[in-house]
Amino acid sequence: MGTAAGAAMAGTGVASAESIPSGRVAKELRPGGEYDRFIAKRAAADEFSGTVLLAHRGEPVLERAYGQADKDRARPNRMDTLFHLGSINKCFTATAILQLVQNGKLALHEKLGTYLDGFTAEIAGTVTVHQLLTHTSGLGRPPVGPGSEELTWDTVQEVWEGTLKLIRGEPKTRFTPGTRYEYNNDAFTVLGAIVAAVSGQNYYQYVREQVFEPAGMTRTGFYTRPQVLAADDIAHSYTVDRKTGKLVDFTTSQMFPYVGLPAGGAFSTAGELLKFVTALREDGTLLRHAFTELATSGKTVVPSEEDPLLMCSHYGYGFATHIFDFHRLFGHTGGGPGVGASYNLYPDLDWVSVVLGNYDSTATKPIVAKERRLITRK
């Protein structure tokens, strides 16, 4: 898997005079502006490694790449480097589900047992598709790390079937479905299984053909551990070792999953995530406009981060949505060992931001906080 030709070099900025609005805010978001300088300072202190993209009216205004994709081989991150997206993948799974809904092949109010077998009668007859999408189902295992059995899986089939077997092995939900919000990766794995059952394709094939390809995301995909380790255009994930406080390559550890699942684990670039957002806004490319609005509007209240300008947060159908300083934005974040990913669309301001990092999410959060303030500043 070679690095794509013609990619922007590390630290390169792109600006188009026709696409950038005039005024103070635009100046702060341009190459050399406050946002650009803020990221560069963090990267120079090795507090951020990854890529950043800002786009206005669909056109890139700022593109930057910092740090290294592979420290052992001294390979720099570039704008065409693929990064682990973590839970941003939930947006792809939700898009697949809503495609099937708009095509009349499944219904949001239907129970889990309508589409999948192997669950207890209590779960199959109670949990709905709506609850799976909104993290209100209580389905599956407590949110903990992988067990010893999962670490031995070394084929896509073992990961897929083994994970579903563990989820089906839970005899009951952790709380009455629909009564509260609790972030739930297992629920999105089950949603991926529903996609496969209803469409007649395996999950990975469906998402590639019905989400990635229509959006023009030609390099986005679920790469296996051997593919990641052999590639020269995929960023390794570097996490802080709790014992030593030093960065270690999580990609080479036994804990690194063999392949991602519907809840998280695809790899993509900042530019291809912009293509995904663009396709979402085009009526019928991925979803009809009404279904995009349905997916990205709030369904359940989510505890907000401690930020005085963050007025409220909700979860929709696979998308997080917020009101920040009286402006609406939606998107998703992704986190994990050596994974810090975020994208946001500001519909009323027509800005899109993408931040993809190969350090822990604590390295990405200050950049996202800065972005929100500068984009929404009056």
Sine and cosine of phi, psi and omega as CSV:
sin_phi,cos_phi,sin_psi,cos_psi,sin_omega,cos_omega
0.00,0.00,0.97,-0.26,-0.08,-1.00
-1.00,-0.02,0.31,-0.95,0.05,-1.00
-0.97,0.26,0.71,-0.70,-0.05,-1.00
-0.90,0.43,0.64,-0.77,0.00,-1.00
-0.96,0.29,0.49,-0.87,0.11,-0.99
0.98,0.20,0.21,0.98,-0.02,-1.00
-0.95,0.31,0.42,-0.91,0.03,-1.00
-0.92,0.39,0.65,-0.76,0.01,-1.00
-0.97,0.23,0.32,-0.95,-0.01,-1.00
-0.84,0.55,0.73,-0.69,0.06,-1.00
0.99,0.15,0.17,0.99,-0.03,-1.00
-1.00,0.08,0.67,-0.74,0.06,-1.00
-0.93,-0.36,0.54,-0.84,0.01,-1.00
-0.82,-0.57,0.78,-0.63,0.00,-1.00
-0.66,-0.75,0.64,-0.77,0.08,-1.00
-0.83,-0.56,0.87,-0.49,-0.08,-1.00
-0.87,0.49,-0.55,0.84,-0.04,-1.00
-0.94,0.34,-0.46,0.89,-0.12,-0.99
-1.00,-0.07,-0.27,0.96,-0.10,-1.00
-1.00,-0.05,0.81,-0.58,0.02,-1.00
-0.93,0.38,0.43,-0.90,0.04,-1.00
-0.98,0.18,0.21,-0.98,0.09,-1.00
0.95,-0.33,0.10,-1.00,-0.12,-0.99
-0.89,0.46,-0.69,0.72,-0.05,-1.00
-0.87,0.49,-0.71,0.71,0.00,-1.00
-0.87,0.50,-0.64,0.76,0.01,-1.00
-0.88,0.48,-0.63,0.78,-0.02,-1.00
-0.94,0.33,-0.35,0.94,-0.03,-1.00
-0.98,-0.21,-0.10,0.99,0.01,-1.00
-0.96,0.26,0.26,-0.96,0.18,-0.98
-0.81,0.59,0.75,-0.66,-0.04,-1.00
1.00,0.06,-0.09,1.00,-0.01,-1.00
-0.99,0.16,-0.11,-0.99,-0.10,-0.99
-0.86,0.51,-0.70,0.71,-0.02,-1.00
-0.90,0.44,-0.72,0.69,0.01,-1.00
-0.86,0.51,-0.72,0.70,-0.02,-1.00
-0.92,0.39,-0.59,0.81,0.00,-1.00
-0.88,0.47,-0.72,0.69,-0.01,-1.00
-0.92,0.39,-0.68,0.73,-0.02,-1.00
-0.87,0.50,-0.62,0.79,0.01,-1.00
-0.91,0.41,-0.67,0.74,0.02,-1.00
-0.92,0.40,-0.65,0.76,0.01,-1.00
-0.91,0.41,-0.63,0.77,0.01,-1.00
-0.89,0.45,-0.49,0.87,0.03,-1.00
-1.00,0.01,0.15,0.99,-0.04,-1.00
0.85,0.52,0.58,0.82,0.07,-1.00
-0.98,-0.19,-0.02,1.00,0.08,-1.00
-0.46,-0.89,0.64,-0.77,0.10,-1.00
-0.63,-0.78,0.83,-0.55,-0.01,-1.00
0.42,-0.91,-0.41,-0.91,-0.02,-1.00
-0.80,-0.61,0.48,-0.88,0.00,-1.00
-0.72,-0.70,0.68,-0.74,0.04,-1.00
-0.68,-0.74,0.73,-0.68,0.18,-0.98
-0.87,-0.50,0.70,-0.71,0.03,-1.00
-0.73,-0.68,0.62,-0.78,0.07,-1.00
-0.84,-0.54,0.78,-0.62,-0.04,-1.00
0.81,0.58,0.60,0.80,0.08,-1.00
1.00,0.10,-0.09,1.00,-0.05,-1.00
-0.94,-0.34,0.74,-0.68,0.02,-1.00
-0.86,0.50,0.74,-0.67,0.06,-1.00
-0.96,-0.28,-0.60,0.80,-0.03,-1.00
-0.62,-0.79,0.76,-0.65,0.10,-1.00
-0.71,-0.71,0.80,-0.60,-0.03,-1.00
-0.66,-0.75,0.56,-0.83,0.11,-0.99
-0.74,-0.67,0.72,-0.70,-0.05,-1.00
-0.67,-0.74,0.41,-0.91,0.12,-0.99
0.98,0.18,-0.25,-0.97,-0.10,-1.00
-0.86,-0.50,0.66,-0.75,0.08,-1.00
-0.98,0.18,-0.51,0.86,0.01,-1.00
-0.56,-0.83,0.96,-0.27,-0.07,-1.00
-0.93,0.37,-0.59,0.81,-0.02,-1.00
-0.90,0.44,-0.58,0.81,-0.02,-1.00
-0.98,-0.22,0.14,0.99,0.05,-1.00
0.80,0.60,0.67,0.75,0.04,-1.00
-1.00,-0.05,0.85,-0.52,-0.02,-1.00
-0.97,0.25,0.46,-0.89,0.21,-0.98
-0.93,0.36,0.62,-0.78,0.04,-1.00
-0.75,-0.66,0.18,-0.98,0.00,-1.00
-0.91,0.40,-0.32,0.95,0.04,-1.00
-0.99,-0.13,0.12,0.99,0.04,-1.00
-0.94,0.34,0.69,-0.72,0.06,-1.00
-1.00,0.05,0.72,-0.69,0.00,-1.00
-0.86,-0.51,0.51,-0.86,0.13,-0.99
-0.91,0.41,0.81,-0.59,-0.09,-1.00
-1.00,0.01,-0.20,0.98,-0.07,-1.00
0.84,0.54,-0.71,-0.70,-0.13,-0.99
-0.97,0.23,-0.05,1.00,0.15,-0.99
-0.83,0.56,-0.44,0.90,0.02,-1.00
-0.84,0.54,-0.42,0.91,0.02,-1.00
-0.86,0.51,-0.51,0.86,0.04,-1.00
-0.90,0.43,-0.61,0.80,0.02,-1.00
-0.93,0.37,-0.68,0.73,0.00,-1.00
-0.91,0.42,-0.68,0.74,0.03,-1.00
-0.90,0.43,-0.63,0.78,0.05,-1.00
-0.87,0.49,-0.67,0.74,0.03,-1.00
-0.88,0.47,-0.71,0.71,0.02,-1.00
-0.87,0.50,-0.72,0.69,-0.06,-1.00
-0.95,0.32,-0.46,0.89,0.15,-0.99
-0.87,0.49,-0.68,0.73,0.01,-1.00
-0.93,0.36,-0.54,0.84,0.06,-1.00
-0.92,0.40,-0.76,0.65,-0.05,-1.00
-0.92,0.38,-0.36,0.93,0.06,-1.00
-1.00,0.00,0.08,1.00,0.08,-1.00
0.97,0.24,0.32,0.95,-0.06,-1.00
-0.99,-0.11,-0.26,0.97,0.14,-0.99
-0.45,-0.89,0.21,-0.98,-0.07,-1.00
-0.76,-0.65,0.60,-0.80,-0.06,-1.00
-0.93,0.38,-0.47,0.88,-0.04,-1.00
-1.00,0.09,-0.19,0.98,-0.09,-1.00
-0.95,0.32,0.44,-0.90,0.00,-1.00
-0.98,0.18,0.41,-0.91,-0.01,-1.00
-0.82,0.58,-0.66,0.75,-0.04,-1.00
-0.89,0.45,-0.27,0.96,0.05,-1.00
-0.91,0.41,-0.48,0.88,-0.14,-0.99
-0.90,-0.44,-0.46,0.89,-0.05,-1.00
-0.73,-0.68,0.56,-0.83,0.08,-1.00
-0.96,-0.29,0.01,-1.00,0.08,-1.00
1.00,-0.06,-0.05,1.00,0.05,-1.00
-0.99,-0.13,0.36,-0.93,0.06,-1.00
-0.88,0.47,0.41,-0.91,-0.03,-1.00
-0.86,0.52,-0.60,0.80,-0.01,-1.00
-0.88,0.48,-0.72,0.70,-0.02,-1.00
-0.95,0.30,-0.73,0.69,-0.06,-1.00
-0.87,0.49,-0.55,0.84,-0.07,-1.00
-0.99,-0.13,0.06,1.00,-0.07,-1.00
-0.85,-0.52,-0.75,0.66,-0.10,-1.00
-0.94,0.33,0.74,-0.67,0.00,-1.00
-0.96,-0.27,0.27,-0.96,0.08,-1.00
-0.88,0.48,-0.66,0.75,0.05,-1.00
-0.82,0.58,-0.71,0.71,-0.03,-1.00
-0.93,0.36,-0.58,0.81,0.06,-1.00
-0.89,0.46,-0.66,0.75,-0.04,-1.00
-0.94,0.33,-0.45,0.89,-0.12,-0.99
-0.96,-0.28,0.20,0.98,0.00,-1.00
0.86,0.51,0.60,0.80,0.02,-1.00
-0.85,-0.53,0.28,0.96,-0.09,-1.00
-1.00,0.05,-0.51,0.86,-0.10,-1.00
0.96,0.29,0.16,0.99,-0.06,-1.00
-0.95,0.30,0.48,-0.88,0.25,-0.97
1.00,0.07,-0.34,-0.94,-0.13,-0.99
-1.00,0.04,0.37,-0.93,0.13,-0.99
-0.86,0.51,0.48,-0.88,-0.05,-1.00
-0.96,0.28,0.99,0.11,0.01,-1.00
-0.82,-0.57,0.10,-0.99,0.00,-1.00
-0.95,0.30,0.08,-1.00,-0.04,-1.00
-0.92,0.40,0.53,-0.85,0.07,-1.00
-1.00,0.05,0.07,-1.00,-0.06,-1.00
-0.89,0.45,-0.55,0.84,0.00,-1.00
-0.90,0.44,-0.67,0.74,-0.04,-1.00
-0.90,0.43,-0.50,0.86,-0.05,-1.00
-0.95,0.31,-0.25,0.97,-0.01,-1.00
-1.00,-0.05,-0.17,0.99,-0.05,-1.00
-0.95,0.32,0.75,-0.66,-0.03,-1.00
-0.68,-0.73,0.47,0.88,0.19,-0.98
-0.64,-0.77,0.38,-0.93,0.03,-1.00
-0.88,0.48,-0.66,0.75,-0.02,-1.00
-0.89,0.45,-0.68,0.74,0.02,-1.00
-0.89,0.46,-0.67,0.74,0.00,-1.00
-0.90,0.44,-0.72,0.69,-0.05,-1.00
-0.92,0.40,-0.82,0.57,-0.06,-1.00
-0.94,0.34,-0.60,0.80,0.00,-1.00
-0.91,0.41,-0.66,0.75,0.00,-1.00
-0.91,0.42,-0.71,0.70,0.01,-1.00
-0.90,0.44,-0.57,0.82,0.05,-1.00
-0.90,0.44,-0.68,0.74,0.03,-1.00
-0.90,0.43,-0.64,0.77,0.01,-1.00
-0.92,0.40,-0.71,0.70,0.01,-1.00
-0.90,0.43,-0.39,0.92,-0.02,-1.00
-0.96,0.28,-0.21,0.98,0.06,-1.00
-0.97,0.24,0.85,-0.52,-0.13,-0.99
-0.96,0.28,-0.41,0.91,-0.04,-1.00
-0.46,-0.89,0.22,-0.97,0.04,-1.00
-0.97,0.24,0.35,-0.94,-0.03,-1.00
-0.98,0.21,-0.30,0.95,0.08,-1.00
-0.38,-0.93,0.21,-0.98,-0.01,-1.00
-0.89,0.46,0.85,-0.52,-0.05,-1.00
-0.81,0.59,0.70,-0.72,0.04,-1.00
1.00,0.00,-0.06,1.00,-0.09,-1.00
-1.00,-0.07,-0.30,0.95,0.05,-1.00
-0.30,-0.95,0.23,-0.97,0.02,-1.00
-1.00,-0.09,0.75,-0.66,0.14,-0.99
-0.50,-0.86,0.91,-0.42,-0.08,-1.00
-0.79,0.61,0.71,-0.71,-0.27,-0.96
-0.58,-0.82,0.98,-0.19,0.06,-1.00
-0.94,0.35,-0.63,0.78,-0.02,-1.00
-0.87,0.50,-0.58,0.82,0.01,-1.00
-0.87,0.49,-0.61,0.79,-0.01,-1.00
-0.98,0.22,-0.45,0.89,0.15,-0.99
-0.90,0.43,-0.66,0.75,0.05,-1.00
-0.90,0.43,-0.63,0.78,0.06,-1.00
-0.87,0.49,-0.63,0.78,0.06,-1.00
-0.89,0.45,-0.60,0.80,0.05,-1.00
-0.92,0.39,-0.57,0.82,0.07,-1.00
-0.91,0.42,-0.67,0.74,0.06,-1.00
-0.82,0.58,-0.72,0.69,-0.02,-1.00
-0.90,0.43,-0.70,0.71,-0.06,-1.00
-0.91,0.41,-0.66,0.75,-0.08,-1.00
-0.98,0.21,-0.61,0.80,-0.07,-1.00
-0.99,0.11,-0.39,0.92,-0.07,-1.00
0.99,0.15,0.09,1.00,0.07,-1.00
-0.91,-0.42,0.37,-0.93,0.13,-0.99
-0.95,0.31,0.38,-0.92,-0.12,-0.99
-0.82,0.57,-0.73,0.68,-0.08,-1.00
-0.89,0.45,-0.64,0.77,0.02,-1.00
-0.92,0.39,-0.69,0.72,-0.02,-1.00
-0.88,0.48,-0.76,0.65,-0.05,-1.00
-0.90,0.44,-0.62,0.78,0.03,-1.00
-0.88,0.47,-0.72,0.70,-0.11,-0.99
-0.99,0.15,-0.50,0.87,-0.12,-0.99
-0.96,-0.30,-0.24,0.97,0.01,-1.00
-0.88,-0.48,-0.87,0.50,-0.09,-1.00
-0.91,0.41,-0.77,0.63,-0.09,-1.00
-0.91,0.42,-0.72,0.70,0.04,-1.00
-0.88,0.48,-0.50,0.87,0.00,-1.00
-0.99,0.13,-0.12,0.99,-0.04,-1.00
0.98,0.17,0.38,0.93,-0.01,-1.00
-1.00,-0.01,0.97,0.26,-0.19,-0.98
-0.96,0.29,-0.36,0.93,-0.05,-1.00
-0.94,-0.33,-0.16,0.99,0.03,-1.00
-0.94,0.34,0.70,-0.71,0.00,-1.00
-0.03,-1.00,0.02,-1.00,0.02,-1.00
-0.99,-0.15,0.99,-0.12,-0.02,-1.00
-1.00,0.02,0.66,-0.75,0.02,-1.00
-0.98,0.20,0.26,-0.96,0.01,-1.00
-0.81,0.58,-0.74,0.67,0.04,-1.00
-0.87,0.50,-0.61,0.79,0.03,-1.00
-0.91,0.42,-0.66,0.75,0.00,-1.00
-0.89,0.45,-0.71,0.70,-0.05,-1.00
-0.93,0.37,-0.48,0.88,-0.03,-1.00
-1.00,0.05,-0.29,0.96,-0.13,-0.99
-0.98,0.20,0.44,-0.90,0.11,-0.99
-0.94,-0.33,0.10,1.00,0.01,-1.00
-0.81,-0.58,0.32,0.95,0.08,-1.00
-0.89,-0.46,0.78,-0.62,-0.02,-1.00
-0.96,0.29,0.72,-0.70,0.18,-0.98
-0.96,0.27,0.45,-0.89,-0.02,-1.00
-0.99,-0.16,0.83,-0.56,-0.04,-1.00
-0.92,-0.39,0.87,-0.50,-0.03,-1.00
-0.89,-0.46,0.38,-0.92,0.00,-1.00
-0.99,0.13,0.84,-0.54,0.07,-1.00
-0.94,0.34,0.82,-0.57,-0.09,-1.00
-0.91,0.41,-0.46,0.89,-0.03,-1.00
-0.99,0.16,-0.68,0.74,-0.10,-1.00
-0.98,-0.18,-0.34,0.94,-0.07,-1.00
0.97,0.24,0.13,0.99,-0.02,-1.00
-0.98,-0.22,0.39,-0.92,0.05,-1.00
-0.96,0.28,0.71,-0.71,0.06,-1.00
-0.78,-0.62,0.46,-0.89,-0.02,-1.00
-0.99,0.15,0.98,-0.19,-0.01,-1.00
-0.93,0.37,-0.45,0.89,-0.04,-1.00
-0.87,0.50,-0.52,0.85,-0.05,-1.00
-1.00,-0.04,0.01,1.00,-0.06,-1.00
-1.00,0.04,0.30,-0.96,0.02,-1.00
-0.92,0.40,-0.38,0.93,-0.05,-1.00
-0.98,0.21,-0.25,0.97,-0.03,-1.00
-0.95,0.32,0.84,-0.54,-0.09,-1.00
-0.88,0.48,0.50,-0.86,0.01,-1.00
-0.91,0.42,-0.63,0.78,0.02,-1.00
-0.42,-0.91,0.44,-0.90,0.03,-1.00
-0.97,0.26,0.20,-0.98,-0.02,-1.00
-0.80,-0.59,0.08,-1.00,-0.04,-1.00
-0.84,0.54,-0.40,0.92,0.02,-1.00
-0.98,0.21,-0.42,0.91,-0.04,-1.00
0.07,-1.00,0.53,-0.85,0.13,-0.99
0.72,-0.69,0.00,1.00,0.12,-0.99
-0.96,0.28,0.33,-0.95,0.06,-1.00
-0.90,-0.45,0.64,-0.77,0.01,-1.00
-0.43,-0.90,0.06,-1.00,0.06,-1.00
-0.94,-0.35,0.25,-0.97,0.05,-1.00
-0.88,0.48,-0.66,0.75,-0.01,-1.00
-0.90,0.43,-0.60,0.80,0.00,-1.00
-0.97,0.25,-0.47,0.88,0.13,-0.99
-0.92,0.38,-0.59,0.81,0.10,-0.99
-0.88,0.47,-0.62,0.78,0.06,-1.00
-0.89,0.46,-0.62,0.78,0.03,-1.00
-0.89,0.46,-0.74,0.68,0.00,-1.00
-0.88,0.47,-0.67,0.74,0.02,-1.00
-0.87,0.48,-0.69,0.73,0.00,-1.00
-0.92,0.40,-0.57,0.82,0.05,-1.00
-0.87,0.49,-0.57,0.82,-0.07,-1.00
-0.99,0.12,-0.18,0.98,0.05,-1.00
-1.00,0.01,0.85,-0.53,-0.08,-1.00
-0.90,0.44,0.93,-0.37,0.10,-1.00
0.99,-0.16,-0.21,0.98,0.02,-1.00
-0.92,0.38,-0.76,0.65,0.12,-0.99
-0.92,-0.38,-0.75,0.67,0.02,-1.00
-0.68,-0.74,0.43,-0.90,0.21,-0.98
-0.92,0.38,0.46,-0.89,-0.12,-0.99
-0.81,0.59,-0.66,0.75,-0.03,-1.00
-0.88,0.48,-0.58,0.81,-0.02,-1.00
-0.98,0.20,-0.50,0.87,0.13,-0.99
-0.90,0.44,-0.69,0.73,0.05,-1.00
-0.88,0.47,-0.64,0.77,0.03,-1.00
-0.88,0.47,-0.71,0.70,-0.05,-1.00
-0.91,0.42,-0.63,0.78,-0.18,-0.98
-0.99,-0.14,0.07,1.00,0.08,-1.00
-0.99,-0.11,0.49,-0.87,-0.13,-0.99
-0.92,0.39,0.69,-0.72,0.04,-1.00
-0.90,-0.43,-0.56,0.83,-0.02,-1.00
-0.62,-0.79,0.63,-0.78,-0.04,-1.00
-0.94,0.33,0.67,-0.74,0.02,-1.00
-0.88,-0.48,0.68,-0.73,0.07,-1.00
-0.83,0.56,0.79,-0.62,-0.06,-1.00
-0.99,0.13,0.46,-0.89,0.13,-0.99
-0.92,0.40,0.34,-0.94,-0.01,-1.00
-0.98,0.18,1.00,0.02,0.02,-1.00
-0.56,-0.83,0.86,-0.51,-0.08,-1.00
-0.88,0.47,-0.38,0.93,0.00,-1.00
-1.00,0.00,-0.18,0.98,0.04,-1.00
-1.00,0.07,0.98,-0.21,-0.19,-0.98
-0.99,0.16,-0.57,0.82,0.09,-1.00
-0.23,-0.97,0.42,-0.91,0.02,-1.00
-0.72,-0.69,0.64,-0.77,0.05,-1.00
-0.69,-0.73,0.27,-0.96,0.16,-0.99
-0.91,-0.42,0.72,-0.69,0.05,-1.00
-0.99,-0.11,-0.74,-0.68,0.08,-1.00
-0.97,-0.23,1.00,0.08,0.00,-1.00
0.99,0.13,0.02,1.00,0.03,-1.00
-0.80,-0.60,0.65,-0.76,0.12,-0.99
-1.00,-0.03,0.62,-0.79,-0.02,-1.00
-0.70,-0.71,0.61,-0.79,-0.11,-0.99
-0.66,-0.75,0.36,-0.93,0.26,-0.97
-0.90,-0.44,0.90,-0.44,-0.06,-1.00
-0.86,-0.51,0.90,-0.43,-0.01,-1.00
0.77,0.64,0.72,0.70,0.06,-1.00
0.95,0.30,0.18,0.98,0.07,-1.00
-0.90,-0.44,0.65,-0.76,0.02,-1.00
-1.00,0.07,0.63,-0.78,0.15,-0.99
-0.58,-0.81,0.47,-0.88,0.08,-1.00
-0.59,-0.81,0.36,-0.93,-0.02,-1.00
0.25,-0.97,-0.67,-0.74,0.03,-1.00
-0.21,-0.98,0.32,-0.95,0.12,-0.99
-0.89,-0.46,0.28,-0.96,0.10,-1.00
-0.65,-0.76,0.72,-0.69,-0.02,-1.00
-0.64,-0.77,0.23,-0.97,-0.02,-1.00
0.41,-0.91,0.00,-1.00,0.03,-1.00
-0.86,0.51,0.92,-0.39,0.00,-1.00
0.95,0.31,0.39,0.92,0.01,-1.00
-0.77,-0.63,0.85,-0.52,0.09,-1.00
-0.64,-0.77,1.00,-0.09,-0.13,-0.99
-0.81,-0.58,0.53,-0.85,0.03,-1.00
-0.36,-0.93,0.61,-0.79,0.25,-0.97
-0.61,-0.79,0.55,-0.83,0.01,-1.00
-0.64,-0.77,0.63,-0.77,0.17,-0.99
-0.92,-0.39,0.75,-0.66,0.06,-1.00
-0.96,-0.29,1.00,-0.02,-0.19,-0.98
-0.87,0.50,-0.67,0.74,-0.07,-1.00
-0.98,0.22,-0.27,0.96,0.01,-1.00
-0.96,-0.27,-0.20,0.98,0.04,-1.00
0.89,0.46,0.63,0.78,0.12,-0.99
-0.92,-0.38,0.54,-0.84,0.14,-0.99
-0.78,-0.62,0.71,-0.71,0.08,-1.00
-0.85,-0.52,0.59,-0.81,0.11,-0.99
-0.69,-0.72,0.77,-0.64,0.11,-0.99
-0.77,-0.64,0.87,-0.49,0.03,-1.00
-0.84,-0.54,0.86,-0.52,-0.04,-1.00
-0.81,-0.59,0.45,-0.89,0.08,-1.00
-0.92,-0.39,0.46,0.89,0.27,-0.96
-0.92,-0.39,0.11,-0.99,0.02,-1.00
-0.86,0.52,0.36,-0.93,-0.10,-0.99
-0.89,0.46,-0.34,0.94,0.06,-1.00
-0.88,0.48,-0.39,0.92,0.03,-1.00
-0.98,0.21,-0.42,0.91,-0.06,-1.00
-1.00,0.01,-0.54,0.84,-0.14,-0.99
-0.84,0.54,-0.69,0.73,0.02,-1.00
-0.89,0.45,-0.53,0.85,0.02,-1.00
-0.93,0.37,-0.68,0.73,0.03,-1.00
-0.90,0.43,-0.65,0.76,0.03,-1.00
-0.88,0.47,-0.66,0.75,0.02,-1.00
-0.91,0.41,-0.69,0.72,0.02,-1.00
-0.84,0.54,-0.74,0.67,-0.03,-1.00
-0.86,0.51,-0.68,0.74,-0.03,-1.00
-0.91,0.40,-0.68,0.74,-0.05,-1.00
-0.96,0.29,-0.62,0.78,0.00,-1.00
-0.93,0.36,-0.63,0.78,-0.06,-1.00
-1.00,-0.01,-0.04,1.00,-0.04,-1.00
-0.88,0.47,0.72,-0.70,-0.02,-1.00
-0.94,0.33,0.00,0.00,0.00,0.00
